[in-house]
């Protein structure tokens, strides 16, 4: 299970992307952060976020 939580990355936001497919979680979280916060993370950076938290 992969999970990325906006609050864990400094945003005052309740958005959570989670699922069994890390690629889908990365796509969902990346789209959210770009559209809502104006920050574009690379897919590689988001994968590192998941790996570091043991997801």
C-alpha positions as CSV (number, residue, x, y, z in Angstrom):
1,X,0.0,0.0,0.0
2,X,1.4,3.4,-1.0
3,X,0.3,6.6,0.6
4,X,1.2,10.2,0.3
5,X,-0.3,12.8,2.7
6,X,-0.2,16.5,1.9
7,X,0.3,17.5,5.5
8,X,3.5,15.4,5.7
9,X,5.1,17.7,3.1
10,X,4.3,21.1,4.7
11,X,0.9,21.8,3.3
12,X,-2.2,22.8,5.4
13,X,-4.3,20.4,3.3
14,X,-6.2,17.2,4.1
15,X,-5.5,15.5,0.7
16,X,-4.4,11.9,0.9
17,X,-3.4,9.7,-2.1
18,X,-3.3,6.0,-1.3
19,X,-3.7,2.7,-3.1
20,X,-2.0,-0.5,-4.0
21,X,-0.5,0.8,-7.2
22,X,2.3,3.2,-6.5
23,X,2.1,4.7,-10.0
24,X,-1.5,5.7,-9.5
25,X,-0.7,7.2,-6.1
26,X,2.2,9.2,-7.6
27,X,0.0,10.4,-10.5
28,X,-2.8,11.5,-8.2
29,X,-0.6,13.2,-5.6
30,X,1.5,14.9,-8.3
31,X,-1.6,16.2,-10.1
32,X,-3.0,17.5,-6.8
33,X,0.1,19.3,-5.7
34,X,0.5,21.0,-9.1
35,X,-3.1,22.1,-9.4
36,X,-3.8,23.0,-5.8
37,X,-0.4,24.2,-4.5
38,X,1.5,25.1,-7.7
39,X,4.3,22.7,-7.0
40,X,5.4,20.1,-9.5
41,X,7.2,17.1,-8.1
42,X,8.9,14.7,-10.5
43,X,7.7,11.1,-10.5
44,X,11.1,10.1,-9.2
45,X,10.9,12.4,-6.2
46,X,7.4,11.1,-5.4
47,X,8.6,7.6,-5.6
48,X,11.4,8.5,-3.2
49,X,8.8,9.9,-0.7
50,X,7.0,6.5,-0.8
51,X,10.2,4.5,-0.5
52,X,11.4,6.6,2.5
53,X,8.2,6.0,4.4
54,X,8.4,2.3,3.8
55,X,5.5,2.2,1.3
